[in-house]
Amino acid sequence: MSGLVSAALGALLAMHASDGASAAVPTIAIFPSGAEFRLEIAADPAAQRQGYMFRERIPPDEGMLFVYGESGRRSFWMKNCRVALDIIWLDTESRVIEIAHSRPPCPDTGPCPSVEPQRLAQNVLEVAGGTARREGLAVGDRVTIVPAPQAP
């Protein structure tokens, strides 16, 4: 990633992380296919715990970006989720390091297994289940994360 793009992404994510607001800066993710997703930002522990819990539907052009201050093992589970999700782990360059495709919701009773990548992740992107395959997203691809264009 060029230094300028890396610095811009870092500044954007730092704004979200510093105030914890999920809507502080409207943000989009762009897959290599050109598909764009309006992002909710989960930058604080409360928003990260909540994630997509209890949502009945995830629109096909939306996603949630979990922003962390440093790389680490980012384990996710589908407790209280109502819809299948693709969980996409990103490294410090916003390259895909692993994808959990169409993770189903956990049953109301019984265990709820978690899933985590084999490598350290900086951020994690969730989109509606099946999106990554439909868009041809693969390990090694870069997801571009930028401020959304503002209407005049």
Sequence and secondary structure as in RCSB ss.txt:
>XXXX:A:sequence
MSGLVSAALGALLAMHASDGASAAVPTIAIFPSGAEFRLEIAADPAAQRQGYMFRERIPPDEGMLFVYGESGRRS
FWMKNCRVALDIIWLDTESRVIEIAHSRPPCPDTGPCPSVEPQRLAQNVLEVAGGTARREGLAVGDRVTIVPAPQ
AP
>XXXX:A:secstr
  HHHHHHHHHHHHHHHHH  SSSS EEEE TTS EEEEEEE SHHHHHHTTTT S   TTEEEEEEEEEEE   
EE TT  S EEEEEE TTSBEEEEEEEE    SSS   EE  SS EEEEEEEETTHHHHTT  TT B EEEE   
  
